[in-house]
Amino acid sequence: MRNDIARAKRIVVKVGSSSLTTRQGGLDEFRLNELVQVIAARMQSDVEIVLVSSGAIAAGLAPLGLQSRPTDLATQQAAASVGQSLLVAQYSSAFSEHKITVGQVLLTASDVIRRAQYRNAQRGLLRLLELGVLPIVNENDTVATDEIRFGDNDRLAALVAHVVQADALFLFSDVDGLYDDVPS
């Protein structure tokens, strides 16, 4: 398995909110920059990477004066709206130090369920990779509703890996261990 991972030429990396946030729930720039260092090094080895990143809601908390993650959908959507641009700006700034251009891709469940939207998302993501751009994908939390949400970005990352025909999918988390089967 390690050899397969080492030979992977197209990888989807998913990073969860808990891997990017402080204990208070805000965006942790140090952790984000560490992640950028690792991804940039891999990209400089001619590996294509798609980053599926959570953290938009967390990034939007402080600018909105919120002390903790909101529980109601409308405030979560507002925080995501404010935070998504801040999150991508942080990534853009950090990756630019490595001469890597990023592109934001916001998806909803319906974007990958319907065939026409799936193909459009696929064309867009593959073209970004052809152009040497690092796609940064997140669920479009501002318009997604409880009924049509992915729920977490693990599912989104798995679907994106399928869409771009990735050789590997890495899920970065604060959960200890490596699962090779469904945890019980």
Long-range contacts (C-beta under 8 A, 24 or more apart in sequence): 4-167, 4-168, 5-168, 7-167, 8-47, 8-166, 8-167, 8-168, 9-46, 9-47, 9-48, 9-167, 10-47, 10-48, 10-49, 10-50, 10-129, 10-164, 10-165, 10-166, 10-167, 10-168, 11-42, 11-47, 11-48, 11-49, 11-50, 11-166, 11-167, 11-168, 11-169, 11-170, 12-49, 12-50, 12-51, 12-52, 12-157, 12-160, 12-161, 12-164, 12-166, 12-168, 12-169, 12-170, 13-39, 13-49, 13-50, 13-51, 13-52, 13-170, 13-172, 14-51, 14-52, 14-53, 14-54, 14-153, 14-154, 14-156, 14-157, 14-169, 14-170, 14-171, 14-172, 15-51, 15-52, 15-53, 15-54, 15-55, 15-172, 16-54, 16-152, 16-153, 16-154, 16-171, 16-172, 16-173, 16-174, 17-54, 17-55, 17-57, 17-58, 18-173, 18-174, 19-172, 19-173, 19-174, 20-53, 20-54, 20-55, 20-58, 21-55, 21-58, 25-58, 25-61, 25-67, 25-68, 25-69, 26-58, 26-59, 26-61, 26-62, 27-55, 27-58, 27-59, 27-83, 27-86, 27-87, 27-90, 29-90, 32-90, 32-91, 32-94, 33-94, 35-172, 36-91, 36-94, 36-95, 36-98, 39-95, 39-134, 40-95, 40-98, 40-100, 43-98, 43-100, 43-134, 44-98, 48-129, 49-134, 50-125, 50-129, 50-134, 50-135, 50-137, 50-160, 50-161, 50-164, 50-166, 51-91, 51-134, 51-135, 51-136, 51-137, 52-137, 52-138, 52-153, 52-156, 52-157, 52-160, 53-87, 53-91, 53-136, 53-137, 53-138, 53-153, 54-138, 54-152, 54-153, 55-83, 55-87, 55-138, 56-80, 56-83, 56-84, 56-87, 56-138, 56-141, 57-83, 57-141, 58-83, 59-83, 59-84, 59-86, 59-87, 59-90, 60-84, 60-86, 73-145, 73-146, 76-141, 77-141, 77-142, 77-143, 80-141, 80-142, 81-141, 81-142, 84-138, 84-141, 84-142, 87-138, 88-136, 91-136, 95-134, 100-134, 101-132, 101-133, 101-134, 102-133, 102-134, 102-135, 102-136, 103-128, 103-133, 103-134, 103-135, 103-136, 104-136, 104-138, 105-135, 105-136, 105-137, 105-138, 106-137, 106-138, 106-139, 106-140, 107-137, 107-138, 107-139, 107-140, 107-156, 107-160, 108-139, 108-140, 108-143, 108-144, 108-148, 109-144, 109-148, 109-149, 109-150, 110-148, 112-159, 112-163, 118-163, 121-163, 122-163, 122-164, 125-160, 125-163, 125-164, 126-164, 129-164
